[in-house]
């Protein structure tokens, strides 16, 4: 990922599909809803995301372990300016 650019939902979705073999996936950029809040960018994109994901890698794992897998997969995006990530893991 080019860290000079703001992270996009499409980039994150591609990464999660590849790394977590997602069978259900939705990545929403909710940055515009957080304008003026800490971590929000002036452009209103690329800082606040919501991920809904189901993966076979989640089988038998706790909620915390599932969330850790998502955070680990998206670490480069966090380093590139993602301020907030809401995660909903599905069975």
C-alpha positions as CSV (number, residue, x, y, z in Angstrom):
1,X,0.0,0.0,0.0
2,X,1.2,3.5,-0.7
3,X,1.2,5.2,2.7
4,X,1.4,8.6,1.1
5,X,-2.3,8.3,0.2
6,X,-5.2,8.1,2.5
7,X,-6.4,4.5,3.1
8,X,-9.5,3.5,1.2
9,X,-12.2,1.0,2.0
10,X,-11.4,-0.8,-1.3
11,X,-7.8,-1.2,-0.3
12,X,-8.7,-2.5,3.1
13,X,-11.3,-4.9,1.6
14,X,-8.7,-6.3,-0.9
15,X,-6.3,-6.9,2.0
16,X,-8.8,-8.6,4.2
17,X,-10.0,-10.9,1.4
18,X,-6.5,-11.9,0.7
19,X,-5.2,-12.3,4.2
20,X,-8.3,-13.6,6.0
21,X,-10.0,-15.5,3.2
22,X,-13.1,-13.5,4.0
23,X,-16.3,-15.2,2.8
24,X,-18.5,-12.2,3.9
25,X,-17.0,-8.7,4.0
26,X,-18.1,-5.1,4.1
27,X,-15.8,-2.2,4.7
28,X,-17.4,1.2,5.3
29,X,-15.5,4.5,5.4
30,X,-17.4,6.4,8.2
31,X,-14.8,9.2,8.3
32,X,-17.3,11.9,7.2
33,X,-19.4,11.2,10.3
34,X,-16.4,12.1,12.5
35,X,-15.5,15.4,11.0
36,X,-14.0,17.6,13.7
37,X,-13.3,14.7,16.0
38,X,-9.8,13.6,17.0
39,X,-8.0,11.8,14.3
40,X,-10.3,13.0,11.5
41,X,-8.7,14.2,8.3
42,X,-9.6,17.5,6.6
43,X,-10.8,15.5,3.5
44,X,-13.4,13.5,5.5
45,X,-12.1,10.2,4.3
46,X,-9.5,7.5,5.3
47,X,-9.5,7.7,9.1
48,X,-12.6,6.0,10.5
49,X,-13.8,2.6,9.2
50,X,-16.3,-0.2,10.1
51,X,-15.5,-3.8,9.1
52,X,-18.1,-6.6,9.0
53,X,-16.3,-9.8,8.3
54,X,-16.8,-13.6,8.3
55,X,-13.7,-15.8,7.8
56,X,-13.0,-19.5,8.2
57,X,-9.9,-18.4,10.2
58,X,-12.3,-17.3,13.0
59,X,-13.6,-20.8,13.7
60,X,-13.1,-21.7,17.3
61,X,-11.6,-18.3,18.2
62,X,-12.8,-15.9,20.8
63,X,-14.0,-12.4,19.9
64,X,-10.7,-10.9,21.0
65,X,-8.7,-13.4,18.9
66,X,-10.9,-12.6,15.9
67,X,-10.4,-8.9,16.3
68,X,-6.6,-9.4,16.7
69,X,-6.6,-11.2,13.3
70,X,-8.3,-8.2,11.7
71,X,-6.0,-5.7,13.3
72,X,-3.0,-7.7,12.4
73,X,-4.1,-7.9,8.8
74,X,-4.7,-4.2,8.6
75,X,-1.6,-3.0,10.5
76,X,-0.2,-1.1,7.5
77,X,-3.4,0.8,7.3
78,X,-3.3,1.7,10.9
79,X,0.2,3.0,10.4
80,X,-1.0,5.0,7.4
81,X,-3.5,7.0,9.3
82,X,-6.5,4.9,10.2
83,X,-7.6,6.4,13.6
84,X,-10.6,4.2,14.4
85,X,-11.6,0.7,13.4
86,X,-15.0,-0.7,14.4
87,X,-15.0,-4.5,13.9
88,X,-18.0,-6.8,13.7
89,X,-17.0,-10.5,13.2
90,X,-19.6,-12.9,12.0
91,X,-19.8,-16.7,12.2
